Amino acid sequence: MVEESIPMVDFQQLCEEEECNKLRDACEKWGCFRIVNHSIPITLMAEMKSVAKYLHDLPMEIKKRNKSVGSEGGYVGSIKISPLYESLGIYDMCSSPQAVEDFCSQLNVSTHHRHIIEVYGQAIRDFVSIISKKMTESMGVMGADFEDWPFIFRMVKYNFTPETVGELGVELHSDTGFITLLQDDEHVGGLEMMDDSGSFVAIPPKSGSFLCIIGDVAQAWSNGRLRNVKHRVVCKETTTRYSIGAFVIPLAEYNVEAPRELVEPNHARLYRPFKYRELSIIKKYIYREFKESTITTGKRAGQVLEQFRIS
């Protein structure tokens, strides 16, 4: 395990050139960074975590009612390669009020809890919009707009026990979308990222902050400048770990292509344009067919974008 600290970005200082440069460097060299001094109230973060705990404590037959029209939403239970993981999900919760309505109806969510989900979701939507804009502007791309992109909202629970210490909560992977904004557990660690040398760097908890993780779409869109960092969760202690994530993804038919500002004579185009659905399908296939290789070596986790690389 490498002893390093991931970059920390001050949200309130992003109007300053120095902080924007720090943001760009974090995206290019690390693929993830912590955001502090942000606009989301600590009390709202705590309330949302309480809602996640309450919903995960519901009987299994109720949790399994969580289904989604979107193929990437809905309840995900433990499976052979991720036996410690389960999550509840809403697809496109801000752009589609019906998605929240369906989720709350399926799980009999109270009016109070629904209000917290809606307020938190809108706050995350605004947060993601600003961070995405600052990321692209830091690379010299003006006018890039990801505000209308859907995001998958997931409340994740890791069921760690004495018998599972040292086992994987989630296998090594990169996220498929543009970015993931994560409210990770403020007390329970276990999240690790892989650096360029293939070593793992622990990402310790930090109360009141958010973690931003760069995904596959961002790497392809940025012509390789943004890094789709591979990461995993390892059971370190006997306790339950909760995290709440917003996975920002394009629509299925969105054409992922680097803008001309990022394609220069000395930086040729690295990836052919492709539809997001192509990436999603290939990634699901690779993880299904080569899951053992992904867990033991991590090699498959970085090969999805290679399908689109220009020779």
Contacts in CASP RR format, 6 or more apart in sequence:
PFRMAT RR
TARGET T0000
AUTHOR 0000-0000-0000
METHOD contacts of the structure
MODEL  1
MVEESIPMVDFQQLCEEEECNKLRDACEKWGCFRIVNHSIPITLMAEMKS
VAKYLHDLPMEIKKRNKSVGSEGGYVGSIKISPLYESLGIYDMCSSPQAV
EDFCSQLNVSTHHRHIIEVYGQAIRDFVSIISKKMTESMGVMGADFEDWP
FIFRMVKYNFTPETVGELGVELHSDTGFITLLQDDEHVGGLEMMDDSGSF
VAIPPKSGSFLCIIGDVAQAWSNGRLRNVKHRVVCKETTTRYSIGAFVIP
LAEYNVEAPRELVEPNHARLYRPFKYRELSIIKKYIYREFKESTITTGKR
AGQVLEQFRIS
1 192 0 8 1.000
1 199 0 8 1.000
1 200 0 8 1.000
1 201 0 8 1.000
1 202 0 8 1.000
2 195 0 8 1.000
2 197 0 8 1.000
2 199 0 8 1.000
2 200 0 8 1.000
2 201 0 8 1.000
4 195 0 8 1.000
4 201 0 8 1.000
6 26 0 8 1.000
6 30 0 8 1.000
6 32 0 8 1.000
6 33 0 8 1.000
6 34 0 8 1.000
6 193 0 8 1.000
6 201 0 8 1.000
6 203 0 8 1.000
7 22 0 8 1.000
7 25 0 8 1.000
7 26 0 8 1.000
7 30 0 8 1.000
7 33 0 8 1.000
7 34 0 8 1.000
8 33 0 8 1.000
8 34 0 8 1.000
8 35 0 8 1.000
8 36 0 8 1.000
8 209 0 8 1.000
9 19 0 8 1.000
9 22 0 8 1.000
9 23 0 8 1.000
9 26 0 8 1.000
9 33 0 8 1.000
9 34 0 8 1.000
9 35 0 8 1.000
9 36 0 8 1.000
9 212 0 8 1.000
10 19 0 8 1.000
10 36 0 8 1.000
10 37 0 8 1.000
11 35 0 8 1.000
11 36 0 8 1.000
11 37 0 8 1.000
11 38 0 8 1.000
11 39 0 8 1.000
11 130 0 8 1.000
12 37 0 8 1.000
12 38 0 8 1.000
13 19 0 8 1.000
13 37 0 8 1.000
14 20 0 8 1.000
14 23 0 8 1.000
14 130 0 8 1.000
14 134 0 8 1.000
20 134 0 8 1.000
20 137 0 8 1.000
20 138 0 8 1.000
21 138 0 8 1.000
23 33 0 8 1.000
23 134 0 8 1.000
23 135 0 8 1.000
23 138 0 8 1.000
24 135 0 8 1.000
24 138 0 8 1.000
24 139 0 8 1.000
26 32 0 8 1.000
26 33 0 8 1.000
27 33 0 8 1.000
27 135 0 8 1.000
27 138 0 8 1.000
27 214 0 8 1.000
27 218 0 8 1.000
27 225 0 8 1.000
27 226 0 8 1.000
27 227 0 8 1.000
28 225 0 8 1.000
28 226 0 8 1.000
28 227 0 8 1.000
29 227 0 8 1.000
30 193 0 8 1.000
30 227 0 8 1.000
30 229 0 8 1.000
31 193 0 8 1.000
31 213 0 8 1.000
31 214 0 8 1.000
31 226 0 8 1.000
31 227 0 8 1.000
31 228 0 8 1.000
31 229 0 8 1.000
32 193 0 8 1.000
32 203 0 8 1.000
32 211 0 8 1.000
32 212 0 8 1.000
32 213 0 8 1.000
32 214 0 8 1.000
32 229 0 8 1.000
32 231 0 8 1.000
33 211 0 8 1.000
33 212 0 8 1.000
34 206 0 8 1.000
34 209 0 8 1.000
34 210 0 8 1.000
34 211 0 8 1.000
34 212 0 8 1.000
35 131 0 8 1.000
35 209 0 8 1.000
35 210 0 8 1.000
35 211 0 8 1.000
35 212 0 8 1.000
36 206 0 8 1.000
36 208 0 8 1.000
36 209 0 8 1.000
38 127 0 8 1.000
38 209 0 8 1.000
38 210 0 8 1.000
39 123 0 8 1.000
39 126 0 8 1.000
39 127 0 8 1.000
40 120 0 8 1.000
40 123 0 8 1.000
40 124 0 8 1.000
40 127 0 8 1.000
40 210 0 8 1.000
42 208 0 8 1.000
44 116 0 8 1.000
44 119 0 8 1.000
44 120 0 8 1.000
44 123 0 8 1.000
45 120 0 8 1.000
45 183 0 8 1.000
45 208 0 8 1.000
47 116 0 8 1.000
47 120 0 8 1.000
48 116 0 8 1.000
48 117 0 8 1.000
48 120 0 8 1.000
48 183 0 8 1.000
48 244 0 8 1.000
49 183 0 8 1.000
49 242 0 8 1.000
49 244 0 8 1.000
51 113 0 8 1.000
51 116 0 8 1.000
51 117 0 8 1.000
51 155 0 8 1.000
52 88 0 8 1.000
52 155 0 8 1.000
52 157 0 8 1.000
52 242 0 8 1.000
52 244 0 8 1.000
53 242 0 8 1.000
54 113 0 8 1.000
55 63 0 8 1.000
55 88 0 8 1.000
55 107 0 8 1.000
55 109 0 8 1.000
55 113 0 8 1.000
55 155 0 8 1.000
56 63 0 8 1.000
56 86 0 8 1.000
56 88 0 8 1.000
56 155 0 8 1.000
56 157 0 8 1.000
56 242 0 8 1.000
58 107 0 8 1.000
62 107 0 8 1.000
62 108 0 8 1.000
63 75 0 8 1.000
63 86 0 8 1.000
63 88 0 8 1.000
63 107 0 8 1.000
64 75 0 8 1.000
65 75 0 8 1.000
65 106 0 8 1.000
65 107 0 8 1.000
66 74 0 8 1.000
66 75 0 8 1.000
66 88 0 8 1.000
66 89 0 8 1.000
66 103 0 8 1.000
66 106 0 8 1.000
66 107 0 8 1.000
67 74 0 8 1.000
67 75 0 8 1.000
67 106 0 8 1.000
68 74 0 8 1.000
68 89 0 8 1.000
68 90 0 8 1.000
68 91 0 8 1.000
68 99 0 8 1.000
68 102 0 8 1.000
68 103 0 8 1.000
69 91 0 8 1.000
69 99 0 8 1.000
69 102 0 8 1.000
70 91 0 8 1.000
70 92 0 8 1.000
72 91 0 8 1.000
72 152 0 8 1.000
72 247 0 8 1.000
72 249 0 8 1.000
72 280 0 8 1.000
73 89 0 8 1.000
73 90 0 8 1.000
73 91 0 8 1.000
73 152 0 8 1.000
73 154 0 8 1.000
74 88 0 8 1.000
74 89 0 8 1.000
74 90 0 8 1.000
74 91 0 8 1.000
75 86 0 8 1.000
75 87 0 8 1.000
75 88 0 8 1.000
75 89 0 8 1.000
76 85 0 8 1.000
76 86 0 8 1.000
76 87 0 8 1.000
76 89 0 8 1.000
77 85 0 8 1.000
77 86 0 8 1.000
77 87 0 8 1.000
78 84 0 8 1.000
78 85 0 8 1.000
78 86 0 8 1.000
78 159 0 8 1.000
81 171 0 8 1.000
81 291 0 8 1.000
81 295 0 8 1.000
82 168 0 8 1.000
82 169 0 8 1.000
82 170 0 8 1.000
82 171 0 8 1.000
83 164 0 8 1.000
84 158 0 8 1.000
84 159 0 8 1.000
84 160 0 8 1.000
84 164 0 8 1.000
84 167 0 8 1.000
84 168 0 8 1.000
84 169 0 8 1.000
84 235 0 8 1.000
85 156 0 8 1.000
85 157 0 8 1.000
85 158 0 8 1.000
85 159 0 8 1.000
85 169 0 8 1.000
85 170 0 8 1.000
85 233 0 8 1.000
86 156 0 8 1.000
86 157 0 8 1.000
86 159 0 8 1.000
87 154 0 8 1.000
87 155 0 8 1.000
87 156 0 8 1.000
87 157 0 8 1.000
88 103 0 8 1.000
88 107 0 8 1.000
88 154 0 8 1.000
88 155 0 8 1.000
89 103 0 8 1.000
89 152 0 8 1.000
89 153 0 8 1.000
89 154 0 8 1.000
89 155 0 8 1.000
90 99 0 8 1.000
90 100 0 8 1.000
90 103 0 8 1.000
90 117 0 8 1.000
90 152 0 8 1.000
90 153 0 8 1.000
91 99 0 8 1.000
91 150 0 8 1.000
91 152 0 8 1.000
91 153 0 8 1.000
92 99 0 8 1.000
92 150 0 8 1.000
92 151 0 8 1.000
92 152 0 8 1.000
93 99 0 8 1.000
93 100 0 8 1.000
93 103 0 8 1.000
93 117 0 8 1.000
93 121 0 8 1.000
93 151 0 8 1.000
93 153 0 8 1.000
94 121 0 8 1.000
94 122 0 8 1.000
94 124 0 8 1.000
94 125 0 8 1.000
94 151 0 8 1.000
95 148 0 8 1.000
95 150 0 8 1.000
96 150 0 8 1.000
100 114 0 8 1.000
100 117 0 8 1.000
100 118 0 8 1.000
103 109 0 8 1.000
103 117 0 8 1.000
104 113 0 8 1.000
104 114 0 8 1.000
104 117 0 8 1.000
109 117 0 8 1.000
121 153 0 8 1.000
121 246 0 8 1.000
124 151 0 8 1.000
124 153 0 8 1.000
124 181 0 8 1.000
124 246 0 8 1.000
125 151 0 8 1.000
125 246 0 8 1.000
127 181 0 8 1.000
127 210 0 8 1.000
128 146 0 8 1.000
128 151 0 8 1.000
128 179 0 8 1.000
128 181 0 8 1.000
128 246 0 8 1.000
128 248 0 8 1.000
129 146 0 8 1.000
129 147 0 8 1.000
131 179 0 8 1.000
131 181 0 8 1.000
131 212 0 8 1.000
132 144 0 8 1.000
132 146 0 8 1.000
132 147 0 8 1.000
132 178 0 8 1.000
132 179 0 8 1.000
132 248 0 8 1.000
133 143 0 8 1.000
133 144 0 8 1.000
133 146 0 8 1.000
135 179 0 8 1.000
135 226 0 8 1.000
136 142 0 8 1.000
136 143 0 8 1.000
136 144 0 8 1.000
139 222 0 8 1.000
139 225 0 8 1.000
139 226 0 8 1.000
139 261 0 8 1.000
139 262 0 8 1.000
140 261 0 8 1.000
141 259 0 8 1.000
141 261 0 8 1.000
141 262 0 8 1.000
144 259 0 8 1.000
146 178 0 8 1.000
146 248 0 8 1.000
149 178 0 8 1.000
149 248 0 8 1.000
149 249 0 8 1.000
149 250 0 8 1.000
149 251 0 8 1.000
149 254 0 8 1.000
150 248 0 8 1.000
150 249 0 8 1.000
150 251 0 8 1.000
151 246 0 8 1.000
151 247 0 8 1.000
151 248 0 8 1.000
151 249 0 8 1.000
152 246 0 8 1.000
152 247 0 8 1.000
152 249 0 8 1.000
153 244 0 8 1.000
153 245 0 8 1.000
153 246 0 8 1.000
153 247 0 8 1.000
154 244 0 8 1.000
154 245 0 8 1.000
154 247 0 8 1.000
155 242 0 8 1.000
155 244 0 8 1.000
155 245 0 8 1.000
156 242 0 8 1.000
156 243 0 8 1.000
156 244 0 8 1.000
156 245 0 8 1.000
157 240 0 8 1.000
157 241 0 8 1.000
157 242 0 8 1.000
158 169 0 8 1.000
158 170 0 8 1.000
158 188 0 8 1.000
158 233 0 8 1.000
158 235 0 8 1.000
158 240 0 8 1.000
158 241 0 8 1.000
158 242 0 8 1.000
158 243 0 8 1.000
159 240 0 8 1.000
160 169 0 8 1.000
160 188 0 8 1.000
160 235 0 8 1.000
160 236 0 8 1.000
160 237 0 8 1.000
160 238 0 8 1.000
160 239 0 8 1.000
160 240 0 8 1.000
160 241 0 8 1.000
161 238 0 8 1.000
162 238 0 8 1.000
164 235 0 8 1.000
165 235 0 8 1.000
165 236 0 8 1.000
165 237 0 8 1.000
165 238 0 8 1.000
166 234 0 8 1.000
166 235 0 8 1.000
166 236 0 8 1.000
167 234 0 8 1.000
167 235 0 8 1.000
168 232 0 8 1.000
168 233 0 8 1.000
168 234 0 8 1.000
168 235 0 8 1.000
168 295 0 8 1.000
169 232 0 8 1.000
169 233 0 8 1.000
169 234 0 8 1.000
169 235 0 8 1.000
170 232 0 8 1.000
170 233 0 8 1.000
171 232 0 8 1.000
171 291 0 8 1.000
171 294 0 8 1.000
171 295 0 8 1.000
171 301 0 8 1.000
172 194 0 8 1.000
172 230 0 8 1.000
172 231 0 8 1.000
172 232 0 8 1.000
172 294 0 8 1.000
172 295 0 8 1.000
172 298 0 8 1.000
172 301 0 8 1.000
173 230 0 8 1.000
173 231 0 8 1.000
173 232 0 8 1.000
173 287 0 8 1.000
173 294 0 8 1.000
173 301 0 8 1.000
174 215 0 8 1.000
174 216 0 8 1.000
174 228 0 8 1.000
174 229 0 8 1.000
174 230 0 8 1.000
174 231 0 8 1.000
174 301 0 8 1.000
174 302 0 8 1.000
174 304 0 8 1.000
175 213 0 8 1.000
175 214 0 8 1.000
175 215 0 8 1.000
175 216 0 8 1.000
175 228 0 8 1.000
175 247 0 8 1.000
176 215 0 8 1.000
176 216 0 8 1.000
176 217 0 8 1.000
176 247 0 8 1.000
176 249 0 8 1.000
176 279 0 8 1.000
176 280 0 8 1.000
176 283 0 8 1.000
176 304 0 8 1.000
177 215 0 8 1.000
177 216 0 8 1.000
177 217 0 8 1.000
177 218 0 8 1.000
177 247 0 8 1.000
177 248 0 8 1.000
177 249 0 8 1.000
177 250 0 8 1.000
177 276 0 8 1.000
178 215 0 8 1.000
178 217 0 8 1.000
178 218 0 8 1.000
178 221 0 8 1.000
178 248 0 8 1.000
178 249 0 8 1.000
178 250 0 8 1.000
179 212 0 8 1.000
179 213 0 8 1.000
179 214 0 8 1.000
179 215 0 8 1.000
179 218 0 8 1.000
179 248 0 8 1.000
180 212 0 8 1.000
180 213 0 8 1.000
180 215 0 8 1.000
180 245 0 8 1.000
180 246 0 8 1.000
180 247 0 8 1.000
180 248 0 8 1.000
181 210 0 8 1.000
181 211 0 8 1.000
181 212 0 8 1.000
181 245 0 8 1.000
181 246 0 8 1.000
181 248 0 8 1.000
182 210 0 8 1.000
182 211 0 8 1.000
182 212 0 8 1.000
182 213 0 8 1.000
182 243 0 8 1.000
182 244 0 8 1.000
182 245 0 8 1.000
182 246 0 8 1.000
183 210 0 8 1.000
183 211 0 8 1.000
183 243 0 8 1.000
183 244 0 8 1.000
183 245 0 8 1.000
184 191 0 8 1.000
184 203 0 8 1.000
184 205 0 8 1.000
184 211 0 8 1.000
184 243 0 8 1.000
185 205 0 8 1.000
185 241 0 8 1.000
185 242 0 8 1.000
185 243 0 8 1.000
186 205 0 8 1.000
186 206 0 8 1.000
186 207 0 8 1.000
186 208 0 8 1.000
187 205 0 8 1.000
187 207 0 8 1.000
187 239 0 8 1.000
188 205 0 8 1.000
188 236 0 8 1.000
188 237 0 8 1.000
188 239 0 8 1.000
188 240 0 8 1.000
188 241 0 8 1.000
188 242 0 8 1.000
189 202 0 8 1.000
189 203 0 8 1.000
189 204 0 8 1.000
189 205 0 8 1.000
189 236 0 8 1.000
189 237 0 8 1.000
189 241 0 8 1.000
190 202 0 8 1.000
190 203 0 8 1.000
190 233 0 8 1.000
190 234 0 8 1.000
190 235 0 8 1.000
190 236 0 8 1.000
190 241 0 8 1.000
191 202 0 8 1.000
191 203 0 8 1.000
191 211 0 8 1.000
191 231 0 8 1.000
191 232 0 8 1.000
191 233 0 8 1.000
192 200 0 8 1.000
192 201 0 8 1.000
192 202 0 8 1.000
192 203 0 8 1.000
192 231 0 8 1.000
192 232 0 8 1.000
192 233 0 8 1.000
192 234 0 8 1.000
193 200 0 8 1.000
193 201 0 8 1.000
193 203 0 8 1.000
193 229 0 8 1.000
193 230 0 8 1.000
193 231 0 8 1.000
194 200 0 8 1.000
194 201 0 8 1.000
194 229 0 8 1.000
194 230 0 8 1.000
194 231 0 8 1.000
194 232 0 8 1.000
194 298 0 8 1.000
195 201 0 8 1.000
200 232 0 8 1.000
203 211 0 8 1.000
203 231 0 8 1.000
213 229 0 8 1.000
213 231 0 8 1.000
214 226 0 8 1.000
214 227 0 8 1.000
214 228 0 8 1.000
214 229 0 8 1.000
215 226 0 8 1.000
215 228 0 8 1.000
215 229 0 8 1.000
216 228 0 8 1.000
216 279 0 8 1.000
216 283 0 8 1.000
216 304 0 8 1.000
216 305 0 8 1.000
217 249 0 8 1.000
217 250 0 8 1.000
217 256 0 8 1.000
217 276 0 8 1.000
217 279 0 8 1.000
218 226 0 8 1.000
218 228 0 8 1.000
219 226 0 8 1.000
219 227 0 8 1.000
219 228 0 8 1.000
219 305 0 8 1.000
220 256 0 8 1.000
220 258 0 8 1.000
220 270 0 8 1.000
220 271 0 8 1.000
220 274 0 8 1.000
220 279 0 8 1.000
220 305 0 8 1.000
220 308 0 8 1.000
221 256 0 8 1.000
221 257 0 8 1.000
221 258 0 8 1.000
221 259 0 8 1.000
222 258 0 8 1.000
222 262 0 8 1.000
223 258 0 8 1.000
223 262 0 8 1.000
223 263 0 8 1.000
223 267 0 8 1.000
223 269 0 8 1.000
223 270 0 8 1.000
223 271 0 8 1.000
224 258 0 8 1.000
224 270 0 8 1.000
224 271 0 8 1.000
225 262 0 8 1.000
228 302 0 8 1.000
228 305 0 8 1.000
230 298 0 8 1.000
230 301 0 8 1.000
230 302 0 8 1.000
233 241 0 8 1.000
249 276 0 8 1.000
250 256 0 8 1.000
250 276 0 8 1.000
251 276 0 8 1.000
252 275 0 8 1.000
252 276 0 8 1.000
252 277 0 8 1.000
252 280 0 8 1.000
253 275 0 8 1.000
253 276 0 8 1.000
253 277 0 8 1.000
254 275 0 8 1.000
254 276 0 8 1.000
255 273 0 8 1.000
255 274 0 8 1.000
255 275 0 8 1.000
256 271 0 8 1.000
256 273 0 8 1.000
256 274 0 8 1.000
256 275 0 8 1.000
256 276 0 8 1.000
256 279 0 8 1.000
257 273 0 8 1.000
258 269 0 8 1.000
258 270 0 8 1.000
258 271 0 8 1.000
263 269 0 8 1.000
268 310 0 8 1.000
269 310 0 8 1.000
270 309 0 8 1.000
270 310 0 8 1.000
271 305 0 8 1.000
271 308 0 8 1.000
271 309 0 8 1.000
271 310 0 8 1.000
272 308 0 8 1.000
272 309 0 8 1.000
272 310 0 8 1.000
274 308 0 8 1.000
278 308 0 8 1.000
279 304 0 8 1.000
279 305 0 8 1.000
279 308 0 8 1.000
282 304 0 8 1.000
282 307 0 8 1.000
283 304 0 8 1.000
286 294 0 8 1.000
286 300 0 8 1.000
286 303 0 8 1.000
286 304 0 8 1.000
287 294 0 8 1.000
287 300 0 8 1.000
290 300 0 8 1.000
293 299 0 8 1.000
293 300 0 8 1.000
294 300 0 8 1.000
294 301 0 8 1.000
END
